[in-house]
Amino acid sequence: PLANVERILSQEGSYNYGAFEANDLLGLLTLQHESTAKIRHRAIIYALYVTEMKQGRDLSGISANEQAKRLYIQLDFQTFEFEEKAIKIGNTYYATSIWCCT
């Protein structure tokens, strides 16, 4: 829900980055640092969006997204956890992956 997104974006340790070409916004990334002392060194990519015209060319951002997987692997990330049927949109289930940097 939108309220959850607003809460996460306004939390301390939440950072939003934009990718631009000239003055055109091509993509957004939201990074959320963990708040618990023992895992404060970690961060979660909460959201990644790339405009349709740039998807498959530079970046892309659910586990069925092969372009995103290739990007994460190229950046030395590995799958840490995989969950079948993690998200349901309408009558369709999607898997999610949690990635960690090696």
C-alpha positions in Angstrom: 0.0 0.0 0.0 1.0 3.6 -0.6 1.2 4.2 3.2 4.0 1.6 3.5 5.9 3.2 0.7 5.6 6.7 2.3 6.8 5.3 5.6 9.8 3.6 4.1 10.8 6.6 2.0 10.6 8.9 5.1 12.6 6.7 7.5 16.1 7.6 8.6 18.6 5.5 6.5 16.4 5.5 3.4 18.1 6.9 0.3 16.7 7.6 -3.1 18.8 7.8 -6.2 17.9 8.8 -9.7 19.7 8.0 -13.0 19.6 10.8 -15.5 20.6 11.3 -19.1 20.8 15.0 -19.7 17.7 16.2 -17.8 15.7 13.0 -18.4 15.0 10.7 -15.4 15.8 7.2 -16.6 15.5 5.2 -13.3 15.0 5.3 -9.6 16.5 3.3 -6.8 15.5 3.2 -3.1 18.0 1.9 -0.7 17.1 1.2 3.0 19.8 0.6 5.6 19.0 -1.9 8.3 18.4 -0.3 11.7 19.3 -3.2 14.0 22.8 -2.8 15.5 24.1 -6.2 14.4 23.1 -5.8 10.8 23.3 -2.0 10.4 26.1 -2.5 7.8 23.6 -4.0 5.4 21.1 -2.3 3.1 18.1 -3.5 1.1 17.3 -2.4 -2.4 13.7 -1.6 -1.6 12.7 -0.5 -5.1 14.3 -0.3 -8.5 12.5 1.2 -11.5 13.9 1.9 -15.0 11.9 3.6 -17.7 10.7 1.3 -20.5 12.9 2.9 -23.1 16.1 2.0 -21.1 15.1 -1.5 -19.9 17.3 -4.1 -21.3 19.9 -1.6 -22.4 21.4 -0.1 -19.2 19.4 -1.4 -16.1 16.2 -3.0 -15.2 14.3 -3.7 -12.0 10.4 -9.9 -9.2 12.5 -13.0 -10.0 11.1 -13.5 -13.5 13.0 -10.4 -14.6 16.0 -11.9 -16.3 17.4 -8.4 -17.2 17.6 -7.5 -13.5 19.2 -10.8 -12.6 21.9 -10.3 -15.2 22.5 -6.8 -13.7 22.8 -8.1 -10.2 25.2 -10.8 -11.2 27.3 -8.4 -13.2 27.6 -6.2 -10.0 28.9 -9.3 -8.0 25.6 -10.0 -6.2 24.5 -13.6 -5.4 21.1 -15.0 -4.6 20.8 -15.3 -0.8 17.1 -16.4 -0.6 14.4 -17.3 -3.0 10.7 -17.4 -2.2 8.0 -18.9 -4.5 4.7 -17.1 -4.6 6.0 -14.2 -2.5 3.8 -11.6 -4.3 0.3 -11.9 -5.7 -1.0 -9.4 -8.2 -4.5 -10.2 -9.4 -4.5 -14.0 -9.9 -0.8 -14.2 -10.7 1.9 -15.2 -8.2 5.5 -14.0 -8.5 8.7 -15.2 -6.9 11.1 -12.9 -5.2 14.8 -13.2 -4.6 17.0 -11.6 -2.0 20.5 -10.8 -3.2 23.7 -10.1 -1.3 26.9 -8.5 -2.5 29.9 -10.9 -2.6 
